[in-house]
């Protein structure tokens, strides 16, 4: 996620880091090459009295813009839903620790629950990004328990089971009332729903055929556009064609990034920062120290 301080509008025109320009620069250069090619063959096309006209491209451009709008809305909806789910993970984790502190007269129990909830957040983060959670599990739970959890295919779900067993044991020992246990179980069910929601988003991409049709149409439009512009614009063709292509290709590139909100690119969620925030909150609530430092943006203003 790109985090930048307020910029003057003119300075923002030249911003590189956080834009999708590095991703589409090659495609824009290809469009520029096609524009120069159109200029080269323009005299020959005039002699043959054969050239493309703008009206078909105007209609196609409107259609492409509408489909790109739907594509961006679908991707942004996935992004916002993913952020809401992680917000719910943070809220529910804090509620569980608060309930534990109030309902169970043992700080050690709250500390144990906090460490497992933090491990749940980090393991979910790692599973969504396809990275190893071994280091964080060892740091939070110790090598022995981390080793026993490593055999779980669904690590985050395994941690939820252990947390549920922990509260069930408190109920059986008489240290937790049945009413408080039901309230705690509701929050555990909410964490389970958050886990399922993240897995649904991660494992259900936008239908491939939908993206393929849009990309084929878009690339064909950008490729042939210079041939339609060259008759009227002549030497201005490269500037206008590249600018129009930049607009369409940028929308498509942003939508493709936001379609997968759990990655580490510039337009994805800052999951590491969210998990660090959860860890700081729960450790502070259970009087544990030291607190991990807040993550800051890197030199490219990207917060992971």
Buried (B, 14 or more C-beta within 10 A) or exposed (E): BBEEEEEEEEEEEEEEBBBBBEBBEEBBEBBBEBBEEBBEEBEEBEEEEEBBEBEEBEEBBEEBEEBBEEBBEBBBEBBEBBBEBBEBBBBBBBBBBEBBBEBBEEEEBBBBBBBBBBBBBBBBBBBBBEEEBBEBBBBBBEEEBBEEBBEBEEBBBBBBEBBBEBBBEBBEEEBBEEEBBEBBBEBBEBBBEBBEBBBEBBEEEBEEEBBEEBBEBBBEBBBBBBBBBBBEBEEEBBEBBBEBBBEBBBBBBBBBBBBBBBBBBBBBBBBBBBBBBBBBBBBEBBEBEEEEEEBEBEEEBBBB
